[in-house]
């Protein structure tokens, strides 16, 4: 099983990002135009190698909405990162889990460095995509959530709406979520039109736990939405071995964490 991943990043304002800018944001000391492969340590102590590129052939990746005419399911990003795992922190560690956790940490640092960012990463091991785009503003916003876990069956005592309420209450945002049919927000895989949504739709068709929740009139900021999402990911990660969590803001898929075993930050 391959232990490689691809991370893509695109800035919506301020010009395309360079490999040097991305390297600086990730705290890498070497100039990627000089040193092809760079070493990095993951949050769990695992070791990784990274190669960055802005070549047109490398920068195509999964996108949501407005796909390019030439590549209907993909979009051209600013910068591509090829990630391989050299060694897990534990001798018998799960390389796929370590690689996914490292990619999530890379994406988190990049979004912390720039606003209006779009990122995606995919793992060769299972072909899954994780996707994120930060909304610019939030006013009277409607939020919709979908949760799946093919790794274990329905947990009768778990409530997605309840978990979302607890995650929102931590920031005193106060919206109340309610459960709704999970199929409402999952598009038809054959008509999705982009790689991220198509992957999400295909995963939604698998047997396993599925739930959905929504709320209206969210009064928080994009930064508070980020905190809410991270707390929700941590909470559902304590209830399920693997989770697929998708978040829509005003009908637009803004985040999709696929098969991610989420640990507390």
N, C-alpha and C positions, 0 to 999 in steps of 0.2 A: 504494500500500500504506500502510495506516494506521500511524502512529508513536505510538500511544497504548498505555497499559497501565493496569491496575487492580491496586492492592495492598490487601489486606485484612488486618486484625489483630484478634485476639480474645484476651483474657486470661481464663484459667480460674478464677483466684482473685484476690481483692482488688478486685472491682468493675470495671465497664466503663471502658476507656480513653477519655480525652477527646482532642479534636484538639490541645489545648494540650500535653498530656502527650506525644503522639506527635511534635509539632513540636520540643519540647525534646529528646527523645531523638535526633532527627535533626540537632540543632544548628542549627535554623532560628531566626532572631532575631525574625521577625515573628509577631504573634498571629494564628493562622488564623481567628479569629472576626472579625477586623478586615480583614485582607488576604486576599482570596479566593485569588489565585494567588501562589505564592512561588517564588523562583528557587533552584536548587541545581546544584552541579557534581558530575559523576560521577567515578568513580575514574580514568577515562581522559582527563578534562578536558572531556568533552562537557557541554553546558548543557541543563537541564531545567526545566520548570515543574510545580508540584505544587498540586493543590487537594484539601483535606481535607473530609470530611463525616461526620456521624453521623446523617444523616437515614435513617429506616427503609428508604426505597426505594433507597438507595445501598448499603446494607450487606450485601445478599445476595451470597454468593459460594460457590465450590466448596468442598465439605467431604468428609470421610471419616468414615463411620459416623454413626449417629444423626441422619439428616437430619430436618428439620422436617416435620410432616404437611402443611403448606401448600405447601412447596416441596421435594419429595422429593429433588432432586439438589443442594440448596443449604442453606446455613445463614446465620443472621444473625450478622455479626461486630460488633465494637465500633466500628471506624473504617474508612473507605474513603479511599484516596488515588488520585486520578486523575492520572496522570503523562503528560506529553507531552515529546517531545524537541524542543528549539529549534534546536540546532546540534551536529553531531558535532565531535569534536576535530580530525579531519582533514576537509578539504573534501569528499573523496569517500568518507568513512567509512560503514560499515554501520550505519545508524540502528537497525535491529532488534537487532543484537548489542550496540550501546551501551546501548539501552534495557533489554535483558535484564540486562546487567552492572550497571546502575544499580539495578534492582529487587532484584537479589541483594544488593547492598550495603545497601540500605534494610532488607531483611529481616534481614540479619546484625546490623545496629545495633539493631534492635528486639528481637531475641532476646537480645542482649547487655544490654539495659536491663531486661528482665523475665523471670522464670522462668515456667514453665507457660504458654507462649505458643503460639498457633496462627496461622499466617500462610499466605497464598496470594497468588500474583500470576499474572495472565494477560496475554498480549500479543494485541492485535487483529490483528497481522500474520499470525499463524499459528494463533490460537485455542488455543494450548497453555497448560497450567497448570503452575506449580511450587508445591509444597505442602510445609509443614513443621510438625511439632508436636514439642516436646521431651518425651521421657519423664521422668517424675518420679523414678524410681529404676530401678536395674538390678541384679538379683541372679540369678545363674545364667541369664543371658539368652540366648535364641537369636536370632541375627541372620541375616537372609536378604537377598541382594542380587540385583538384576536389572539387566543392562546391555544397551542396544541402541544401534545407530547405523545409521540408514538412509542416511547420507551416504556410506558406504563399505563395501565387503564385509568378510567375515570376515578377521581378521588371524591367521594360523595360529600365530604366535609369541606372541600375547598371551594371558595367562591371568588371568581375573578373580580367581580364588582366589589366585594369586600376588601380584597387585596388592594385594588385600585384606590378605594376610599382611604385605607390606612396609609398608602404611599402619598396621597394628596394631603392628608391631614398633617403629616409631618412638617409641611411647609405652610400649614394653616390656609390653604387655598380654598378649602371648603366645598368643592363640587361633589355631588353624589352620583355615583355610577349605578347603572342598573343593567341586569343581564338581558341579553337579546339573542335571537337565533344566530349561531355562528356562521351560517351560510350567507348571511346578508352581505358581508363585506368581502367575500372571497370571489374573485372574478372567474369566469370560465377560462380554463387553461388554454383553450384553442383560440380565444379571441383577446387574450391579455395584451398582446402587442409589444411587450418588453420582457427581458429576461428575468428581472427580479420578480415581477408580479406573476409571471408564468410559473416560476419555481415555487412561489408561495401557494399558488393555486393547486399545483400538483401535489405538494406536501399536504395540503388541506384535505385531499381526497383519500389519504391513507387512514387506516383504522387507528383508533387511539382517542385520547382525550381531546375534546374541542369545546371551547367556550368563547363567548364574545360579550363585551360590555361597552356601554357608551355613556357620555354625559354631554350636556350642552352648557353654554354660557360660562366656559372656563375663563377666569379673569387673571390668570397668571402671565408671566413673561416667558419668552423662549428659554431663558436660563432656568426658570423654575420648572418648566416642562422637562428639561434635561435631568434635573434632580429627581423629579417625580418618576421618570422612566427608569433611572438607575435604581431607585428604591424598589420599584415594582419588579424589575428584573431580579434583584436580590431576593425579594420575598417569594416569587414563584420558583426561583432556583432552590429554595429550601424545601419546597413541596414536591418537586419533580426532578428526576435524574437528568433529563434533557428537556429543554423548552424551546418552542418556537413562539416568539412574541412579535406581533406586528402592531404598529401604531399609526393610525390615520389622523390627520389634522385637517378639518374641513374637507374631507373626502379625498385628501392627497396622502398617499403612503409616505410617511416621513422617516420611519425606522422599521427595520425588520431584522431581528436577531434570530438566526436559524440554528436549531440544534445546539444551543449554547448552554453549557453547564455554568451558571453564573455564580461566582463567589462574591462575598461581601467585599467592597473596596477597601 
